[in-house]
Every structure is written in structure tokens, then in C-alpha cells.
Amino acid sequence: MITDSHQGKSAMKNTWGTLAAVMAVGVLAAGCGSGGDGKNALPKADKLAADTGTRYKELSAPTLDGMTCDKGDGGFHFGSDLDMLVAGDDDLPKVKDAGEDQISCFGATRITLGKGGRQATVPHLTTRTTLYDKVADPTAALDKVFSHTMDLEKGYGRNPVGSPQAFTTKELVLKCRQNVTDTFPMTTCFWANYGAVGVVDFFPPEGKHVPVDEAAAQTYKFAMGALAGTGKKS
């Protein structure tokens, strides 16, 4: 696998290793949501609420049910520029010295991917988030970042599956799409509010795509947790 850097990505060591585990065991950890009724459903709204002026200076590793989250890539890197990022945001003013933009979360039952006789344990989800002084139109910013990034990643070998699905909550807007990355079924969600744009990449429990509604609900929980306690009025 290739680990050269392109389009502003950092060159990182390929972490495919020989691990004594089996392919994609277990299910997504509790708290990921089912898209149905109850506390795990995405709290949809007709429209995004007005800008309160809250902005963020750094990210926090969130507390998610059944998961352990920490800053960094979780020890796994696809290589060949297949790792997700936030691209197409050059017109947005970034917060300076925002710190680590990656957070990864592992469920109690680990996911192991195998290829060519090699295996690697991967997070349930990996994320990147960029903080801005202001995102005047989060929906427009989300559409631009989603389109630009997914087109860029398609060129590197992420093949889209199905159609993108958009969601709106009072706090943020989301857009998700399933894809196949390095033969593995991934689900990817982008999100935006007035001070941040991020992406959450879901690895495949049991070798299957995480359903989009579950991914959207978990993305919402991640974003709210990662921004909690770090915001202040501008």
C-alpha cells in the first residue's frame, strides 16, 4: 500500500500489521443509534437554528456510550491517501492554533480488517474537524466540502455506494454516503455548524456498511461531544 502524501495530507506509516484477530467481529458498540425512536435517534429539525455566536478554540475527546475516544488516528492509517479529511474550505477563516484535529473512538468489541494475509485492528470511527472564526452558511459550506472531498477521494479509490443523504438538526447539518474503500465497506458523514466542519468515517462491523441513519445519529453525538465545553460567544 502507498503512503505518499497528497493534497495536504501528512505522510504516515502504514499500520497494516500481523495481528491475531479475525475479520470484523462484533457489532457497533451500544449508543451508536438505530435511527428509530428513543435516545439513539437523530434529533431532526425543519431547519438549523440561528447563529448564537458560539465559536470553538479546540476539540475535546467526547464521552460516547460504549466507546473510548481519544485524540489521534487510533493507530490506523489506510495509506494511498484514502484517509478522510475536510477539503474545499479554503474560503473559510480557520481558527489558529486549534490543536489536534483528529479523534478516534473504539467500541468494546474491536473491529479487525484483513487483506492479503495481513490484519489490523481499527477504530469504530475516525474523525477530522476544522474550526473556523465563522461559517456564515453551514448548509452551503457542508455541500461544498462534501462534494469537493468525496470527488477528491473518489480519485484515490473511494468508490461511492448509493446516493448521499442529508439531515438537519437545530445544532448542525449533516450529509452521509456509503462507499467502498480499499475493498472495505465504509460509511462517511460530514457535518457543519456556524463554527466548525467535520467528517466522521465509520469502519465496518461484521464486514458490512454501518447504516446511514445510525451513522448520522452517531455523528451528531460525536460533534456535540467534541465541541462541548470548548465554545464561547464571539
C-alpha positions as CSV (number, residue, x, y, z in Angstrom):
1,M,0.0,0.0,0.0
2,I,1.2,3.5,-0.7
3,T,1.6,6.1,2.0
4,D,2.8,9.1,0.0
5,S,1.3,12.5,0.9
6,H,-1.1,14.4,-1.4
7,Q,-3.4,17.4,-1.1
8,G,-2.1,18.5,2.2
9,K,-2.3,15.1,3.9
10,S,0.6,14.0,6.2
11,A,2.6,11.0,5.2
12,M,2.1,8.4,7.9
13,K,3.3,4.9,8.5
14,N,1.1,2.2,7.1
15,T,-0.2,0.3,10.1
16,W,-1.3,-2.9,8.4
17,G,0.2,-5.4,10.8
18,T,0.0,-9.1,11.6
19,L,-2.5,-9.4,14.4
20,A,-4.0,-12.4,15.9
21,A,-7.7,-11.5,15.3
22,V,-10.5,-12.3,12.9
23,M,-12.2,-10.2,10.3
24,A,-14.6,-7.6,11.5
25,V,-16.0,-9.2,14.6
26,G,-18.8,-7.8,16.8
27,V,-21.3,-5.1,16.2
28,L,-21.2,-1.4,16.5
29,A,-21.0,-0.5,20.2
30,A,-24.0,0.5,22.3
31,G,-25.1,4.0,21.8
32,C,-24.5,4.2,18.1
33,G,-28.2,4.6,17.4
34,S,-30.7,2.7,15.3
35,G,-32.3,5.7,13.6
36,G,-35.6,4.8,15.2
37,D,-37.3,6.1,18.3
38,G,-35.6,6.7,21.6
39,K,-32.4,8.3,22.8
40,N,-30.3,7.0,20.0
41,A,-32.3,8.6,17.1
42,L,-31.0,11.7,15.3
43,P,-33.0,14.7,16.6
44,K,-34.1,16.0,13.2
45,A,-35.5,19.6,12.7
46,D,-37.0,21.5,9.9
47,K,-34.1,24.0,9.9
48,L,-30.9,24.9,11.5
49,A,-31.3,27.3,14.4
50,A,-29.9,30.9,14.2
51,D,-26.3,31.5,14.9
52,T,-25.8,32.1,18.6
53,G,-22.2,33.4,18.1
54,T,-20.6,30.4,19.8
55,R,-17.1,29.6,18.5
56,Y,-14.6,27.0,19.4
57,K,-10.8,27.1,20.1
58,E,-10.1,23.3,20.4
59,L,-11.7,19.9,20.4
60,S,-12.5,17.6,23.3
61,A,-12.4,13.8,23.1
62,P,-16.1,13.1,23.7
63,T,-17.8,10.6,26.0
64,L,-19.8,8.2,23.9
65,D,-21.9,5.3,25.2
66,G,-19.9,2.1,24.9
67,M,-16.9,3.7,23.3
68,T,-13.5,5.0,24.3
69,C,-12.4,8.1,22.4
70,D,-9.1,9.9,22.3
71,K,-7.2,12.4,20.1
72,G,-5.3,11.0,17.2
73,D,-5.9,8.4,14.4
74,G,-6.4,5.4,16.6
75,G,-3.2,3.8,15.4
76,F,-4.6,3.0,11.9
77,H,-3.8,4.6,8.5
78,F,-5.2,3.4,5.2
79,G,-2.4,4.7,3.1
80,S,-2.7,5.8,-0.6
81,D,-4.5,9.0,0.5
82,L,-7.7,7.1,1.4
83,D,-8.0,8.6,4.8
84,M,-10.8,11.2,5.0
85,L,-10.2,14.9,5.6
86,V,-12.1,18.2,5.3
87,A,-11.3,19.8,1.9
88,G,-12.8,22.6,-0.2
89,D,-12.9,25.0,2.7
90,D,-10.3,27.5,1.6
91,D,-12.8,30.4,1.7
92,L,-13.5,29.8,5.4
93,P,-11.3,31.6,8.1
94,K,-9.7,28.9,10.2
95,V,-9.1,29.2,13.9
96,K,-5.3,29.5,14.6
97,D,-3.6,27.0,16.9
98,A,-6.7,24.9,17.3
99,G,-4.6,21.8,18.1
100,E,-5.2,18.2,17.1
101,D,-8.0,17.8,14.5
102,Q,-8.3,14.0,14.7
103,I,-10.3,12.0,17.3
104,S,-10.8,8.2,17.1
105,C,-13.2,6.0,19.1
106,F,-13.1,2.3,19.8
107,G,-16.0,0.1,20.9
108,A,-15.8,-2.6,23.5
109,T,-15.7,-5.2,20.7
110,R,-12.9,-4.4,18.3
111,I,-13.1,-4.4,14.6
112,T,-10.3,-6.2,12.7
113,L,-9.8,-5.8,8.9
114,G,-7.9,-8.3,6.9
115,K,-6.3,-8.1,3.5
116,G,-3.6,-10.1,1.7
117,G,-2.8,-12.2,4.7
118,R,-2.4,-9.2,6.9
119,Q,-4.7,-7.9,9.6
120,A,-5.2,-4.7,11.6
121,T,-7.4,-3.6,14.4
122,V,-9.2,-0.4,13.5
123,P,-11.4,2.2,15.4
124,H,-15.1,2.0,15.1
125,L,-14.9,5.6,13.9
126,T,-12.2,8.1,13.0
127,T,-12.8,11.9,12.6
128,R,-11.3,15.1,11.5
129,T,-12.7,18.5,12.4
130,T,-11.7,22.0,11.3
131,L,-12.6,25.0,13.5
132,Y,-13.4,28.4,11.9
133,D,-13.9,32.0,13.1
134,K,-17.2,31.9,11.3
135,V,-19.2,29.7,8.9
136,A,-21.9,32.1,7.7
137,D,-23.9,29.4,5.8
138,P,-23.3,25.9,7.2
139,T,-25.5,24.2,4.7
140,A,-23.7,25.7,1.7
141,A,-20.3,25.0,3.4
142,L,-21.3,21.4,4.0
143,D,-22.4,20.9,0.4
144,K,-19.2,22.3,-0.9
145,V,-16.9,20.4,1.4
146,F,-18.8,17.1,0.9
147,S,-18.7,17.5,-2.9
148,H,-15.1,18.5,-3.1
149,T,-13.8,15.9,-0.6
150,M,-15.8,13.0,-1.9
151,D,-14.7,13.8,-5.5
152,L,-11.1,14.0,-4.4
153,E,-11.3,10.8,-2.5
154,K,-13.0,9.0,-5.4
155,G,-9.9,9.8,-7.4
156,Y,-7.8,8.0,-4.8
157,G,-10.1,4.9,-4.9
158,R,-13.1,5.5,-2.6
159,N,-16.0,4.3,-4.6
160,P,-19.4,5.7,-3.7
161,V,-22.4,3.4,-3.0
162,G,-25.9,4.7,-3.3
163,S,-26.9,8.3,-3.0
164,P,-25.9,10.9,-0.4
165,Q,-28.4,11.5,2.4
166,A,-28.8,14.9,4.1
167,F,-30.1,15.6,7.6
168,T,-30.9,18.8,9.5
169,T,-30.9,19.3,13.3
170,K,-31.2,22.5,15.3
171,E,-27.5,22.4,16.1
172,L,-25.9,21.3,12.9
173,V,-26.4,19.9,9.4
174,L,-25.2,16.5,8.1
175,K,-24.6,14.7,4.8
176,C,-23.7,11.0,4.7
177,R,-22.8,8.5,2.0
178,Q,-21.6,4.9,2.0
179,N,-18.6,3.9,0.0
180,V,-16.1,1.1,-0.6
181,T,-12.5,1.9,0.5
182,D,-9.6,-0.4,-0.2
183,T,-12.3,-3.2,-0.5
184,F,-13.9,-2.3,2.8
185,P,-17.5,-1.0,3.2
186,M,-17.3,2.4,4.9
187,T,-19.9,4.9,5.8
188,T,-18.9,8.6,5.9
189,C,-20.7,11.6,7.3
190,F,-19.8,15.2,7.0
191,W,-21.3,17.8,9.4
192,A,-21.2,21.6,9.8
193,N,-22.4,24.4,12.1
194,Y,-21.5,28.1,12.4
195,G,-18.0,27.4,13.9
196,A,-16.9,24.0,12.6
197,V,-17.0,21.5,9.7
198,G,-16.1,17.9,10.3
199,V,-16.1,14.3,8.9
200,V,-16.7,11.0,10.6
201,D,-15.6,7.8,9.0
202,F,-17.3,4.6,10.2
203,F,-15.5,1.2,9.8
204,P,-17.5,-1.9,9.0
205,P,-18.6,-4.1,11.9
206,E,-19.3,-7.6,10.6
207,G,-17.9,-6.6,7.3
208,K,-21.0,-4.5,6.4
209,H,-21.7,-0.8,5.9
210,V,-22.9,1.0,9.0
211,P,-26.5,2.1,8.1
212,V,-26.6,5.8,7.2
213,D,-29.3,6.6,9.8
214,E,-27.1,5.1,12.6
215,A,-24.0,6.9,11.3
216,A,-25.8,10.2,11.2
217,A,-27.1,9.8,14.8
218,Q,-23.6,8.9,16.0
219,T,-22.0,11.7,14.0
220,Y,-24.4,14.1,15.8
221,K,-23.4,12.7,19.2
222,F,-19.7,12.9,18.3
223,A,-19.9,16.5,17.1
224,M,-21.9,17.7,20.1
225,G,-19.5,16.0,22.5
226,A,-16.3,17.1,20.8
227,L,-17.4,20.8,20.9
228,A,-18.9,20.7,24.4
229,G,-17.2,22.9,26.9
230,T,-14.9,24.5,24.4
231,G,-17.2,27.1,22.9
232,K,-17.6,30.8,23.8
233,K,-19.5,33.7,22.5
234,S,-17.7,35.6,19.8
